[in-house]
Amino acid sequence: MDWKHIKFISAIVGIILIAALSFVIGISFGVTYKQGTLTVVLIPALSAMGSWVAGLGALAAVFTSLWLADQQRKNSGENLKCVFDVFVIQGESDSSLGVVVTSNGNKPSNINSITIHSTDSTVAMFIQQFSPSSARLPVSLPYGQQVSFLLSPDFKII
């Protein structure tokens, strides 16, 4: 369950609890207002409200701990930033296509292959041939390191 669902569920639970508490306070005031003094009704109602506030605080603490655990899980994994672009290499007459991969995660990443696809596509291009000046696969990439994969002029797409 991601954070958006947790926020939605907690908002619904909070609204239901506030509505129920308002209903109970309204009923207790409506039933006992003419029979006794206001302090006889108000003190028990405020005591019940304190229990509800404590329960809501405990619920908020549970959701906060779940959110923090989810954030830690997201931040402690592998994360790669990939840039597919045209590169100009000194000493070569033509520009070439390439992929620059930077490791941003807290764990080392192992790169075994490179495919190029868009977010809306169902088919990916698997790149098979790289330039001699390119890095070789597979590559292990620790945090903050960068590697460049340059495509050869006659690269094949599978």
Secondary structure, 3 states (H helix, E strand, C coil): CCHHHHHHHHHHHHHHHHHHHHHHHHHHHHHHCCCCCHHHHHHHHHHHHHHHHHHHHHHHHHHHHHHHHHHHHHHCCCCEEEEEEEECCCCCCCCEEEEEEEECCCCCEEECCCEECCCCCCCCEEECCECCCCCCCCEEECCCCEEEEEECCCCCEC
